[in-house]
Amino acid sequence: QVQLVESGGGLVQPGGPLRLSCTASDFRLDLHAVGWFRQAPGKEREGVSCVSSSDHSDISPYYADSVKGRFTISRDYVKNTVYLQMNRLKPEDTAVYYCAFAWGCGYEMPLADFGSWGQGTQVTVSS
């Protein structure tokens, strides 16, 4: 069974950057859309950003309104990794961040379309 692995979380001060990584063993991420989600305590899991498969590289990545202009999703095809570069972090970005894959990003990343969730990586934005 495929399972994605997230890494890169940690404690960062407000306004600082952090880069998350999503990898998979024996599974080509570039053949699928890959999404980043987050879940804060007491809140539902929400879609943050999604990149389409390499076959649909002409489709612009999706970003939730709350992260537009601050977060950037990208792929490294050689390393079979999807990154989420997070800049100008805010305390409200504090959450466990997950990655998962789907056949497409869909409309605003419906949770039901995504699978093979990783264990998540904690991001804490605090001074």
N, C-alpha and C positions, 0 to 999 in steps of 0.2 A: 504494500500500500504506500502510495506516495505521501510524503509529509514534507512540508516546507519548514525551513528553519530561519528564524529571525535572530538578528544580533545587532548590537550597536547602541542599545539603550543606555540610559544612565541619568545622572543628576546634572543639570545644567542651569545656569543663571538666566533669568529673563533677558531676552535680547540675544542670547547666544545661539550657536549652531549645533547641530547633531546630525549624523548620517546613519541611517538604518540600512541593513542589508537583509536580503531575502534570498536564500539559496535552496537548492534541491539536489539530491544525489540520484544519479541514474534516471533523470527526468529533465527533459529540455523545456526550460521555462519560456524560451522564445517562441515556442509553438502555441502558446496560450496567452490569454490576457492575465495579467497579474495585478491584484489590487492590494492596497494597504488600507487597513481598518484600524480603528482604535475604540477602546472601551474604558471610560472613566468610572470610578466607583459610583454605584447607584444609577448609572445611565446605560442606555442601550448601546450596542455596538453600532458604529457608524462608519460609512465609507469615507475615506480621506482622499485617495488618489488611485487611479488605475491607468495602466498602459496596455494598449492592444497588442495582439500577437504580431510577430514579424511580418506575417502575410497581410496585415492591415496597418502597416507602419505609417500610412498616410493619414490615419485617424489621430487627431490630437489627443493627448492624455486628458483624463478627467481630473478635476480638482474640486473638492467641496469649497463652497464660498468662504468658509472660515479659514482656509489655508491658501487661497489663491494669492499669488504674488510672493508667498513666503516659502512654500514647499515646491520641490521639483522631483519628479519621478524619472528614473532613467534605467537603461539596461546596459550590462556589460556582457556581450555575447560570448566572449572567450571564457569568462569566469562563470557563466551561467548564473548571473546574479542580477537582481533588481534592487536598485537603491531608492531610498527616499531621503533626499537632502532637505533638512528642515532648518530654516534660518529665521531669525527674529522671533525666537520662541517666546510663548506667553504662558503664564501659569495655567491658563485654561487648556493648553495643549497636553497637560499632564494626563497620562492614560497608559494602559497596556496596548501596545501596537502589535497588530497581527498582519501577516500576509496570507494570501490564498489565491488560487487560480480559477479561471473560468474560461469558457469558449469565447466570451466577449465581455466588455465592461458593462454593457447594458445601459439602461437609463438610470443614472445615479447609483450604480453599483448595488443592485438588489442582493441582499445577503444570501438568499436561497440559491442564487446562481453560482456561488463560489464554494469550493471545497478544498480538502487537504490543508486544513488550517494548521499553522505552526503553534508552538507553545506560547508565543508572544514574548515581547521584550518591553520592560518597564521604562517609560520616559517620565521623568519628574523635573518640572521647571519651577525652581524656587530659589530665592536668595537666602 
